[in-house]
């Protein structure tokens, strides 16, 4: 008997707002070591146990998290008497439980007076997952936001890639947020690199045999928001445009100008990797890797595109007459 085909895992539905002006929020307990980064991030005030009932800053943090589309959950895994822990001891697993429970409790409280309406409007069929997502997206639930876990280590532990909490953190994430990304970093190291500057910082990284985690954090945040880049190029400039993963060519053209989408004819496309490897547009063409794509083409990350469109297609009769 032939073996059963392994069922393909269906991608997680994209929750939240659909757009390209998206941002991540950093959350965590106070004094966990939230790192400044060159990604559009909202640094959310330290969240404490009982916040959903008004403890600490209470509901002050909620509007900030609701305004974000994804969450960097900063977890403290370093010791240090000079940086006190609000619970009196360093226990990242307990910290994660506190944060996730506070978000869950707030969502539960928020939904109490809305659940009846949601049941009436929601889908009754398991296959209509899109309808569920559409309903839930209207409420921007805190627990629906994708989470990336940033584990803040001491510089020593980060360089040697060892810490007693790492395995326990992974076990908790696997059990409670399967598939979520965990990124170790050292806030102390990142701060030192900022103080040293680019040249001295690079020299120091070579000396200690490690690298900054910021690039990985930024890239992961971008991917978690399901965003991609495509490029357009002229004689004097190259521009990168941000789109949601799965965007088709006419809608991508519309990011440049609405008339490009309305009058879309076709897109001349080459891959950035091909361009980098072969060295020029003419070489890409000669290798047969320069493609003409139609309106159903799904733009991929790193595509270099020249859009062809009917300049008058999006204009009113009055404008066309001019």
Residue pairs with C-beta under 8 A, 6 or more apart in sequence:
12 179
13 129
13 130
13 133
14 133
14 226
14 244
15 133
15 136
15 137
15 141
15 144
15 145
15 146
16 22
16 69
16 70
16 137
16 140
16 144
16 145
17 69
17 137
17 140
18 137
18 244
19 244
20 227
20 242
20 243
20 244
20 255
22 69
22 70
22 225
22 227
23 40
23 41
23 42
23 67
23 68
23 69
24 39
24 40
24 41
24 42
24 68
24 69
24 70
24 71
24 72
24 148
24 221
24 224
24 225
25 41
25 42
25 43
25 44
25 64
25 65
25 67
25 68
25 70
25 71
25 72
26 34
26 41
26 42
26 43
26 44
26 71
26 72
26 74
26 150
27 44
27 47
27 61
27 65
27 71
27 72
27 73
27 74
27 99
28 34
28 46
28 47
28 73
28 74
28 75
28 76
28 95
28 99
29 46
29 47
29 48
29 76
29 85
29 86
29 87
29 95
29 98
29 99
30 46
30 48
30 86
31 46
31 76
31 83
31 84
31 85
31 86
32 46
32 74
32 75
32 76
32 95
32 152
33 74
33 76
33 78
33 83
33 152
33 187
33 188
34 43
34 74
34 187
35 74
35 150
35 152
35 185
35 187
35 190
35 191
35 214
36 190
36 194
37 214
37 217
37 218
38 214
38 218
39 217
39 218
39 221
39 222
41 72
41 221
42 64
42 67
42 68
44 61
44 64
44 65
44 68
45 57
45 60
45 61
45 64
46 56
46 57
46 86
47 56
47 57
47 61
47 98
47 99
47 102
48 55
48 56
48 57
48 86
48 98
49 55
49 87
49 98
49 102
50 56
50 102
51 57
51 58
51 59
51 61
51 102
51 106
52 59
52 102
52 105
52 106
52 109
62 106
62 142
65 71
65 103
65 142
65 145
66 140
66 142
68 145
69 145
69 225
70 145
70 146
70 147
70 148
70 221
70 224
70 225
71 145
71 146
71 147
71 148
72 147
72 148
72 150
72 217
72 221
73 96
73 99
73 147
73 148
73 149
73 150
74 150
74 152
75 92
75 95
75 96
75 149
75 150
75 151
75 152
75 169
76 85
76 90
76 92
76 95
76 152
77 90
77 92
77 151
77 152
77 153
77 157
77 163
77 165
77 166
77 169
78 90
78 152
78 153
78 154
78 157
78 186
78 188
79 90
79 154
80 154
87 94
87 95
92 151
92 165
92 168
92 169
93 165
93 168
93 169
93 172
96 149
96 169
96 172
96 173
96 176
97 172
100 143
100 176
100 177
103 142
103 143
104 142
104 143
106 142
107 141
107 142
107 143
110 139
110 141
111 118
111 139
111 141
114 139
118 135
121 135
122 131
122 132
122 135
123 129
123 130
123 131
123 132
123 135
136 144
137 144
146 180
146 224
146 225
147 177
147 180
148 180
148 181
148 182
148 183
148 217
148 220
148 221
148 224
149 169
149 173
149 177
149 180
149 181
149 182
149 183
150 183
150 185
150 217
151 163
151 165
151 166
151 169
151 182
151 183
151 184
151 185
152 185
152 186
152 187
153 163
153 184
153 185
153 186
154 186
154 188
155 186
155 188
155 189
155 192
157 163
157 186
158 184
158 185
158 186
158 189
158 210
158 213
159 186
159 189
159 208
159 209
159 210
161 184
163 184
166 184
169 182
170 182
173 180
173 182
181 220
181 224
183 213
183 216
183 217
183 220
184 213
185 213
185 214
185 217
186 213
189 210
189 212
190 212
190 213
190 214
192 201
192 204
193 201
193 204
193 205
193 212
194 201
196 204
201 212
205 211
205 212
226 244
226 245
226 246
227 242
227 243
227 244
227 245
228 242
228 243
228 244
228 245
228 247
228 299
228 300
228 301
228 302
229 240
229 241
229 242
229 243
229 301
229 302
230 240
230 241
230 243
230 252
230 299
230 300
230 301
230 302
230 303
230 304
230 305
231 238
231 239
231 240
231 241
231 272
231 302
231 303
231 304
231 305
232 238
232 239
232 241
232 256
232 304
232 305
232 306
232 307
233 239
233 304
233 306
241 252
241 255
241 256
242 255
243 251
243 252
243 255
243 299
245 301
246 298
247 298
247 299
248 295
248 296
248 297
248 298
248 299
249 264
249 266
249 267
249 293
249 294
249 295
249 296
249 297
249 298
249 299
249 305
249 307
250 260
250 261
250 264
250 295
251 261
252 267
252 299
252 305
253 260
253 261
253 264
253 267
253 305
253 307
253 309
254 260
254 261
254 262
256 307
258 314
259 309
259 311
259 313
259 314
259 315
260 307
260 309
261 314
262 309
262 313
262 314
263 309
263 310
263 311
263 312
263 313
263 314
264 295
264 307
264 308
264 309
265 308
265 309
265 310
266 292
266 293
266 294
266 307
266 308
267 292
267 293
267 294
267 297
267 305
267 306
267 307
267 308
268 290
268 291
268 292
268 293
268 305
268 306
268 307
268 308
269 290
269 291
269 292
269 293
269 297
269 303
269 304
269 305
270 281
270 284
270 289
270 290
270 291
270 303
270 304
271 289
271 300
271 302
271 303
271 304
272 302
272 303
272 304
273 302
274 284
274 287
274 289
275 281
275 284
275 304
278 284
278 287
278 289
281 290
284 290
299 305
312 320
